[in-house]
């Protein structure tokens, strides 16, 4: 109905419909007891209209709810046309052509969510074996997302994802004292042993947080980041190279800039990718329906390319825009386990959140749990924060020689920041 | 703009669905939401008028005498008995899991029928006027200073209609809010960004506030181009209202969300009646506590808005609860049950969270600092209710030396450390008061709801890095 009404409107020069149907089955545990069972059956639909006028292009987005009648949608289109006529953006073309029906590989596709939900819960609570440990809360979301993009230039693409998110709170308690950590685990293939192992690792870290002490501070020390924080750091650098940031003059780095100037560390090579195995962020096309081209945005420490959506790519004169790539890969470095042990370090197992500010050349964060290697032995530490100059950290960084895949990231297991200030 | 005609037309269906599901579930509620948002934006090179973060749909909450069940859907139509059957099937459980369900008392369903309405002035402004205002503000910022590389002006009004129906209750509410944002990207010694945020349910006030602050935002951006990194250490600080609110929200607010009590995830559960802050400290939360972005009339569980005093004279006296957590704790819900949207679960969430004003003058507070910083503007924060550690980031700070603000700007400024140490270090509280209604709050890393926070200026001692 929406497509027909859009095609009937003579004032439009183009349109796009994005529709995501989500069916979910959700379990909410309080300790080991199930508090709430939820199910959802919803569709989100947004429509973008484009109107060429006065040598410019206007666009406007509106949402369509299931409750809307044909008359409602018609009125929404007319309102959006009016809004688009108020907008004077530089012209660009919508991506054209192509039908596709994609599906992320998943072993959960044909499973009964009720049975699968129970199996996932069992896999989570199988890790609850640490004396003094408990999983104080756990939320399990089983999703089936079907996303479709249609536009006025012949694109009609669909992709389906079956994926699961587990949010678990591993806790360790002794007497009146208790500590916890946060675990967010997402996957497209269910492997019970892997889920149990992941939660068990976090359970052990919760126990370590309990015994952790505040080390002597201040100190200058090498800091190891793990994949979650490496992803945050590299994504921040990559976002700065997005077409939109460059077009809006909101970017710090330009193509050819050396992000690791005068550095003696491992050189960063970062590639934005369409897919990483097992990641729910993986996609076959972006919100425009544009096909992806994996792109190395940083090569040997130098900003090598921009990436992003079709519109802003065209604004920058890019012949074949890459699409808004959702995943990230970094190449391995030279840091071996033996190298790591050559000097004291803090291995950050849990941060409140990596704080990054490109403009103010800052990197830092509050450390909830780290493993402190003093040159001889390793002990858990807590109650500290680290900070430093981002440019100096990038120049001297080291990347481990061992690769891992975690979420939408594939790359070195550790990223070492030299000489951070810890307080 | 009146209450949603769509939801108004669904009252009978809601009642019919409650009755149909009531054959199996002793407690059934239906929440219908119709939130309409518009985002208007202009910058140097582009502009936009489009729908913002709205929603329209229903969530059904059920209690079977033992535990909770929910079902989210886009529309109520057709045969409500058939829909009830579909919902019952959708929330069925593996038998093994059924045996593991909690046993929580049935929620109260006190009879009440009421319609709530708070007027806005949104109808007085058409979209073209608002877009032209944004374009004019963007141009003004660009023309004021050649170092302004780009200037963004945004106005984002939204209206909320909600309908809540149970066997004994039928409530409706309609209200609105808007935010105005100015932001500049500035090229100087180094690049900087600065912004100014307005919040009100009157667009007239938003526009006037934005117009009045164009010089301020450029001046701040210029200062930030020569901001230095702070020398990590423990300092005396004076907070502006935004940072006061950030402390209230992150340092303590999350820690008294009582669904965390149920899960033994909050240290506050064990500290009721104890000193957790300096004796001059008083803190509140509530949709009815002040007028701001989260000032609804009833929450997403159909509980009327409260003004909850959390800290009284430094002593922790109350927490914030949704229906499910209050049921498990055998307490009365405080009107803090909130959802990201009808598609998501209700949790115990903050609304408008703030410290009460004190008696000190800001100038006396600054004069009392030998060496420290005045901290401004929230960037982000992260809670840790179990372990009472905090990380709060201010956009910038200004150094105070010998009781006077200097021209030395530092940015960004990350506060971290122990919550009780920070709150107990509060030694002065100003007589000023401001609540800023422009924030979004997540629980963990999801479940985003609109919140406000703020209060007076605080003097405290905290680790900065």
Contacts between the chains, C-beta under 8 A, distances in Angstrom:
chain1	res1	chain2	res2	distance
A	22	B	343	7.6
A	25	B	90	7.9
A	26	B	345	7.3
A	27	B	97	7.2
A	28	B	345	6.6
A	30	B	102	6.3
A	30	B	262	5.4
A	30	B	263	5.3
A	30	B	328	7.4
A	31	B	263	7.0
A	31	B	264	7.5
A	32	B	100	6.7
A	33	B	100	6.0
A	33	B	101	6.7
A	33	B	102	4.4
A	34	B	67	6.7
A	34	B	93	7.7
A	34	B	97	5.7
A	34	B	100	5.1
A	34	B	101	4.7
A	34	B	102	6.6
A	35	B	67	6.4
A	35	B	68	6.2
A	35	B	101	7.7
A	35	B	102	5.1
A	35	B	104	7.4
A	35	B	262	7.8
A	35	B	324	6.6
A	35	B	328	7.5
A	36	B	67	7.0
A	36	B	68	4.2
A	36	B	69	6.9
A	36	B	70	6.3
A	36	B	324	6.7
A	36	B	345	6.5
A	37	B	67	7.6
A	37	B	68	7.6
A	37	B	69	5.1
A	37	B	70	7.5
A	37	B	91	5.1
A	37	B	93	5.8
A	38	B	69	7.3
A	38	B	70	4.3
A	38	B	71	7.0
A	38	B	72	7.2
A	38	B	91	7.2
A	38	B	345	6.0
A	39	B	70	7.7
A	39	B	71	5.3
A	39	B	72	7.7
A	39	B	87	7.8
A	39	B	90	3.9
A	39	B	91	5.2
A	40	B	71	7.1
A	40	B	72	4.0
A	40	B	73	7.4
A	40	B	343	5.6
A	41	B	71	7.8
A	41	B	72	7.4
A	41	B	73	5.6
A	41	B	74	7.8
A	41	B	90	7.1
A	42	B	57	6.4
A	42	B	72	5.9
A	42	B	73	6.6
A	42	B	74	5.3
A	42	B	343	5.4
A	43	B	74	6.0
A	46	B	51	7.5
A	59	B	48	7.3
A	59	B	50	7.9
A	60	B	48	7.2
A	60	B	49	5.8
A	60	B	50	4.7
A	61	B	50	4.0
A	61	B	51	5.8
A	62	B	50	6.8
A	62	B	51	4.6
A	63	B	51	5.0
A	63	B	54	6.0
A	63	B	56	8.0
A	65	B	56	3.8
A	65	B	57	6.9
A	65	B	74	6.4
A	65	B	75	7.6
A	66	B	56	7.9
A	66	B	57	7.4
A	66	B	74	3.5
A	66	B	75	4.2
A	67	B	6	5.4
A	67	B	56	5.9
A	67	B	74	7.1
A	67	B	75	4.8
A	80	B	50	7.7
A	82	B	127	7.8
A	83	B	49	4.0
A	83	B	50	6.6
A	83	B	127	6.1
A	84	B	49	7.9
A	86	B	47	7.4
A	86	B	49	5.7
A	86	B	127	6.9
A	86	B	128	5.6
A	86	B	131	5.1
A	87	B	46	7.7
A	87	B	47	5.1
A	87	B	48	5.9
A	87	B	49	6.5
A	87	B	131	7.8
A	88	B	47	6.7
A	89	B	45	7.7
A	89	B	46	4.8
A	89	B	47	7.0
A	90	B	45	7.2
A	90	B	46	7.7
A	114	B	92	6.2
A	114	B	93	6.3
A	114	B	94	4.9
A	114	B	97	8.0
A	115	B	94	5.8
A	117	B	94	6.8
A	117	B	97	7.2
A	118	B	94	3.9
A	118	B	96	5.6
A	118	B	97	5.1
A	121	B	97	6.7
A	136	B	263	4.8
A	136	B	264	5.2
A	136	B	265	5.5
A	137	B	263	4.2
A	137	B	265	6.2
A	167	B	444	6.4
A	167	B	446	7.8
A	169	B	263	7.0
A	169	B	265	6.2
A	171	B	264	7.3
A	171	B	265	7.7
A	171	B	386	7.4
A	176	B	270	7.2
A	178	B	264	7.1
A	178	B	386	6.8
A	179	B	386	6.6
A	179	B	387	5.5
A	180	B	265	6.4
A	180	B	386	4.4
A	180	B	387	7.0
A	182	B	444	6.4
A	184	B	444	7.6
A	184	B	445	6.3
A	209	B	387	8.0
A	218	B	232	6.9
A	247	B	45	7.0
A	248	B	43	6.8
A	248	B	45	7.0
A	248	B	150	5.8
A	248	B	185	7.7
A	249	B	44	7.6
A	249	B	149	4.4
A	249	B	150	4.8
A	249	B	185	6.0
A	250	B	150	6.5
A	250	B	185	5.4
A	250	B	193	7.8
A	252	B	191	6.0
A	352	B	382	4.1
A	352	B	384	6.8
A	352	B	389	7.2
A	352	B	390	7.8
A	352	B	391	3.7
A	352	B	416	7.4
A	353	B	380	7.3
A	353	B	382	4.9
A	353	B	391	6.4
A	355	B	380	7.9
A	355	B	391	7.6
A	355	B	393	5.8
A	355	B	412	6.8
A	355	B	414	5.4
A	357	B	411	7.4
A	357	B	412	4.9
A	359	B	190	6.6
A	359	B	191	5.1
A	359	B	192	5.7
A	359	B	193	6.4
A	359	B	224	7.8
A	360	B	190	7.8
A	360	B	192	7.8
A	360	B	224	7.7
A	360	B	227	6.3
A	360	B	229	7.1
A	360	B	411	4.9
A	360	B	412	5.7
A	361	B	190	7.8
A	361	B	229	7.2
A	362	B	229	6.2
A	362	B	411	7.9
A	362	B	412	5.7
A	364	B	414	5.5
A	364	B	465	5.8
A	365	B	391	6.9
A	365	B	414	7.4
A	366	B	382	7.5
A	366	B	389	6.5
A	366	B	390	7.5
A	366	B	391	3.9
A	366	B	414	7.3
A	366	B	416	4.0
A	368	B	384	6.8
A	368	B	387	7.3
A	368	B	389	6.5
A	383	B	389	7.2
A	383	B	417	7.9
A	383	B	418	7.6
A	385	B	232	7.7
A	385	B	391	7.5
A	385	B	414	6.8
A	385	B	416	4.4
A	385	B	417	8.0
A	385	B	463	6.8
A	385	B	465	4.9
A	386	B	465	7.7
A	387	B	229	7.8
A	387	B	232	5.8
A	387	B	414	6.9
A	387	B	465	4.4
A	389	B	229	6.7
A	421	B	232	5.4
A	421	B	465	7.3
A	423	B	232	4.5
A	423	B	233	7.0
A	423	B	463	6.4
A	423	B	465	5.4
